[in-house]
Amino acid sequence: MKDPSGDVLPARPTGLFGRLRSYAAHPDPRAESCNWIALAVASNQPIYPLYLLWAVGGDWWVSVWTFLSTPFFLAVPAVARPNAAAGRAMLPLVGIGNGVISAKAFGVASGVELFLIACALIGLLAFRGGERRWTIGIWAAAAGAALLHDHYGAPFGRFDASQYADFFRLNAYSVAALCGLVLLSLGRIAWSEPGKGPFA
């Protein structure tokens, strides 16, 4: 296909993966990594209730509260397109907000606050030396969320001690997997850029 000037236009992406790849693409490699992480998290959220039903039980249905964050995770690439730093910051900030909602829904014994570690890690690796204010802001937000521990009141769902043990284990594994993904994507980029470090 050609535009009126005669230049050849790039082919429009076809298929679901092609459209996803086009949506996540960004000239800033750190922004593109954040885009993919956000889409991975959003794609996992619809099946999270099934994980809980199978591995935990109890009032697993309260996990629908986590769906409140799904549109915001999906919007990360759209925000990053005009403002890469804002898009990168949106990922951990939405994660922190989701952590607060989840802690109220499930109770802090579920271990859902462990996801704040992944958010802080993204805040470290997603920004360069001249963008430290973003990292500081994200860490401050994560610290503020951590200070809410034991101040949520009664959770929306009920789980017994055995179910909470399974819940904590599930979330610990999930956080470890997410941190691994962050290190493989953002960490690899951060340490490959000049200066060899997250604040390069």
C-alpha positions, -999 to 999 in steps of 0.1 A, spaced: 0 0 0 12 35 -8 3 69 6 -5 98 -18 31 108 -20 40 74 -34 59 61 -3 52 26 7 33 24 40 40 -3 65 16 -33 65 -12 -31 90 -7 -58 116 -31 -88 114 -41 -113 139 -44 -109 176 -7 -113 184 2 -89 156 -22 -63 170 -8 -68 205 27 -65 193 18 -32 175 0 -19 205 29 -27 229 57 -15 205 75 16 216 108 33 205 119 34 242 129 -2 251 120 3 288 86 16 279 80 -13 256 90 -38 283 66 -21 307 39 -23 281 44 -61 278 45 -66 315 12 -46 319 -5 -67 291 8 -99 308 -7 -89 341 -40 -78 325 -42 -111 306 -37 -131 339 -64 -112 359 -94 -129 343 -81 -164 353 -69 -153 388 -103 -163 403 -98 -198 389 -64 -200 405 -80 -191 439 -109 -215 434 -85 -244 427 -57 -236 451 -74 -217 480 -112 -220 481 -130 -199 506 -146 -167 493 -125 -168 461 -151 -148 443 -140 -116 460 -111 -116 435 -135 -99 411 -124 -67 429 -90 -70 411 -108 -65 378 -111 -28 387 -74 -24 377 -76 -44 345 -85 -14 322 -57 6 337 -31 -21 330 -45 -24 295 -41 14 291 -4 15 299 8 13 262 -17 40 252 -4 63 279 32 55 270 27 64 234 27 102 240 46 101 273 70 72 278 79 81 314 42 84 324 34 51 308 63 34 326 52 50 359 16 40 354 25 2 355 38 1 391 13 28 403 -16 7 390 0 -23 406 2 -5 440 -35 5 437 -44 -31 429 -24 -43 459 -44 -20 482 -77 -31 468 -66 -68 470 -54 -64 506 -89 -51 516 -107 -78 496 -86 -108 508 -70 -96 540 -33 -90 546 -28 -127 557 -32 -136 520 3 -122 513 -10 -100 485 11 -71 498 41 -89 486 33 -75 451 45 -42 464 80 -57 461 75 -62 423 61 -26 420 92 -12 438 115 -32 415 98 -19 384 101 16 399 139 10 402 145 -5 368 121 14 345 138 48 349 171 63 340 194 85 361 177 117 351 143 103 360 150 95 397 120 116 408 97 90 392 115 62 412 112 82 444 75 89 438 68 52 431 87 40 462 69 66 483 36 53 470 46 17 477 58 27 512 24 45 518 6 13 508 28 -8 531 19 15 560 -18 5 555 -9 -30 568 -33 -40 596 -54 -9 590 -78 -23 564 -104 -35 588 -123 -67 581 -117 -81 546 -145 -86 521 -138 -124 519 -135 -151 545 -107 -176 546 -96 -199 574 -60 -204 585 -53 -233 562 -67 -214 532 -46 -183 541 -15 -205 542 -23 -217 506 -31 -181 496 2 -168 509 21 -196 491 3 -188 458 10 -151 460 46 -157 470 51 -179 439 33 -153 417 54 -124 430 86 -144 425 75 -151 389 66 -115 383 100 -103 397 117 -128 375 99 -114 344 108 -78 354 145 -87 359 146 -106 326 130 -77 306 137 -44 324 168 -56 342 184 -68 310 178 -35 293 189 -14 323 222 -32 326 229 -33 288 226 5 284 257 28 289 267 29 325 256 -7 332 231 0 358 194 9 364 202 46 368 223 48 336 
